[in-house]
Amino acid sequence: AASGIGLATAKLFAENGASLFLVDLDQETLVSEVEKLREQFKTGIAFQVVDVTAEKEVKKSFEYLTKIFGGLDILISNAGNAIRGKIGEVDSATLRKSFELNFFAHQTLASQAVQLFQKQKTGGVLMFNASKAAFNPGKDFGPYALPKAGVIALMKQYAVDYGKDGIRSNAVNADRIRTKLFTKEVLAERSTARGLTPDEYFKSNLLETEVFDTDVAKGFFDTALAEKTTGSVIVVDGGNIAASPR
Ligand SMILES: NC(=O)c1ccc[n+]([C@@H]2O[C@H](COP(=O)([O-])OP(=O)(O)OC[C@H]3O[C@@H](n4cnc5c(N)ncnc54)[C@H](O)[C@@H]3O)[C@@H](O)[C@H]2O)c1
């Protein structure tokens, strides 16, 4: 939650009075962003440096958040990274590394969250940050697209297995959001491949308008509050028919 979509989502929830427990791997940025959030909002904000791919760390952080806040209402499973490679040639270590972050970390977080929701007997909300890549994979982006497709299946499985316990599970699919995920190299490669400047690239959708991290945050916020919605993919990408769920 130290940058990009995670941080924008944290801000929107804080603005609306939610208490926040924020985790990220990047200690320096997380600490400085939490300081800014605490100055801006009166709501309770706790944080911890956690590698979401390390199951033991995640378990400990759930114990810590339970001590601080007494429980959990909404999980936003957001961390991810765009790992590239041509699928027939990529080494298995790269592919597995991507699955650890872009799939298994979501499973670890969701599994901890549902166990807590069940202890609380409160129901709860699971939200996953998937990607348009789950439905519309980009060329040489298999290591990212495959686990993201898995995240959509994971989201549905939680909706099926825990709906009766009042636990809702949904995913947000974004595309082309100007965050740190678009390193200079990735941006240059993706935009020039389409013959576009970076600015044109970010606007190349049906609405011909750039989509921001704050727009994606709204997707998370609105869906978290949509009490009768589960098993769904909410798309926040300005419109891309090739990436629409089908
Ligand atoms: N930017 C886009 O266009 C886009 C599109 C679709 C989906 N997404 C998804 O949105 C999510 C957020 O990405 P973003 O675009 O905001 O990028 P970002 O790089 O700004 O944010 C990702 C955050 O995740 C953190 N992180 C990475 N590995 C971690 C780990 N092992 N443990 C804990 N934290 C870790 C990073 O430190 C960073 O703060 C990702 O899951 C990404 O796949 C982004």
The ligand as an SDF file (V2000), in Angstrom:
LIG
                    3D

 44 48  0  0  0  0  0  0  0  0999 V2000
   -0.6150   -0.0900  -13.1080 N   0  0  0  0  0  0  0  0  0  0  0  0
   -1.4300   -0.7770  -13.8720 C   0  0  0  0  0  0  0  0  0  0  0  0
   -1.6750   -0.4240  -15.0320 O   0  0  0  0  0  0  0  0  0  0  0  0
   -2.1070   -2.0200  -13.3590 C   0  0  0  0  0  0  0  0  0  0  0  0
   -3.0610   -2.6390  -14.1870 C   0  0  0  0  0  0  0  0  0  0  0  0
   -3.7050   -3.7770  -13.7340 C   0  0  0  0  0  0  0  0  0  0  0  0
   -3.4140   -4.2930  -12.4870 C   0  0  0  0  0  0  0  0  0  0  0  0
   -2.4690   -3.6850  -11.7080 N   0  0  0  0  0  0  0  0  0  0  0  0
   -2.1820   -4.3060  -10.4020 C   0  0  0  0  0  0  0  0  0  0  0  0
   -2.2840   -3.3310   -9.3940 O   0  0  0  0  0  0  0  0  0  0  0  0
   -1.5160   -3.7660   -8.2500 C   0  0  0  0  0  0  0  0  0  0  0  0
   -0.7530   -2.5710   -7.7040 C   0  0  0  0  0  0  0  0  0  0  0  0
    0.2000   -2.1490   -8.6720 O   0  0  0  0  0  0  0  0  0  0  0  0
    0.4880   -0.6180   -9.0060 P   0  0  0  0  0  0  0  0  0  0  0  0
    0.2180   -0.4330  -10.4340 O   0  0  0  0  0  0  0  0  0  0  0  0
   -0.1660    0.2500   -8.0100 O   0  0  0  0  0  0  0  0  0  0  0  0
    2.0820   -0.6150   -8.8820 O   0  0  0  0  0  0  0  0  0  0  0  0
    3.0700   -0.0650   -7.7600 P   0  0  0  0  0  0  0  0  0  0  0  0
    4.3920   -0.6260   -8.1390 O   0  0  0  0  0  0  0  0  0  0  0  0
    2.9220    1.4060   -7.6220 O   0  0  0  0  0  0  0  0  0  0  0  0
    2.5590   -0.7380   -6.4140 O   0  0  0  0  0  0  0  0  0  0  0  0
    2.8630   -2.0640   -6.0520 C   0  0  0  0  0  0  0  0  0  0  0  0
    3.2020   -2.0790   -4.5780 C   0  0  0  0  0  0  0  0  0  0  0  0
    3.3620   -3.4440   -4.1820 O   0  0  0  0  0  0  0  0  0  0  0  0
    4.4810   -3.5210   -3.3190 C   0  0  0  0  0  0  0  0  0  0  0  0
    5.0250   -4.8820   -3.3050 N   0  0  0  0  0  0  0  0  0  0  0  0
    5.6450   -5.5220   -4.3310 C   0  0  0  0  0  0  0  0  0  0  0  0
    6.0250   -6.7420   -3.9250 N   0  0  0  0  0  0  0  0  0  0  0  0
    5.6260   -6.8820   -2.6330 C   0  0  0  0  0  0  0  0  0  0  0  0
    5.7370   -7.9230   -1.6690 C   0  0  0  0  0  0  0  0  0  0  0  0
    6.3300   -9.0780   -1.9680 N   0  0  0  0  0  0  0  0  0  0  0  0
    5.2280   -7.7180   -0.4350 N   0  0  0  0  0  0  0  0  0  0  0  0
    4.6330   -6.5450   -0.1300 C   0  0  0  0  0  0  0  0  0  0  0  0
    4.4960   -5.5270   -0.9880 N   0  0  0  0  0  0  0  0  0  0  0  0
    4.9900   -5.6950   -2.2300 C   0  0  0  0  0  0  0  0  0  0  0  0
    5.4670   -2.5170   -3.9000 C   0  0  0  0  0  0  0  0  0  0  0  0
    6.4740   -2.1430   -2.9650 O   0  0  0  0  0  0  0  0  0  0  0  0
    4.5370   -1.3680   -4.2910 C   0  0  0  0  0  0  0  0  0  0  0  0
    4.3700   -0.4350   -3.2330 O   0  0  0  0  0  0  0  0  0  0  0  0
   -0.6680   -4.9390   -8.7600 C   0  0  0  0  0  0  0  0  0  0  0  0
   -1.2320   -6.1500   -8.3250 O   0  0  0  0  0  0  0  0  0  0  0  0
   -0.7720   -4.8300  -10.2650 C   0  0  0  0  0  0  0  0  0  0  0  0
   -0.6130   -6.0590  -10.8860 O   0  0  0  0  0  0  0  0  0  0  0  0
   -1.8250   -2.5640  -12.1050 C   0  0  0  0  0  0  0  0  0  0  0  0
  1  2  1  0
  2  3  2  0
  2  4  1  0
  4  5  1  0
  4 44  2  0
  5  6  2  0
  6  7  1  0
  7  8  2  0
  8  9  1  0
  8 44  1  0
  9 10  1  0
  9 42  1  0
 10 11  1  0
 11 12  1  0
 11 40  1  0
 12 13  1  0
 13 14  1  0
 14 15  2  0
 14 16  1  0
 14 17  1  0
 17 18  1  0
 18 19  2  0
 18 20  1  0
 18 21  1  0
 21 22  1  0
 22 23  1  0
 23 24  1  0
 23 38  1  0
 24 25  1  0
 25 26  1  0
 25 36  1  0
 26 27  1  0
 26 35  1  0
 27 28  2  0
 28 29  1  0
 29 30  1  0
 29 35  2  0
 30 31  1  0
 30 32  2  0
 32 33  1  0
 33 34  2  0
 34 35  1  0
 36 37  1  0
 36 38  1  0
 38 39  1  0
 40 41  1  0
 40 42  1  0
 42 43  1  0
M  CHG  2   8   1  16  -1
M  END
$$$$
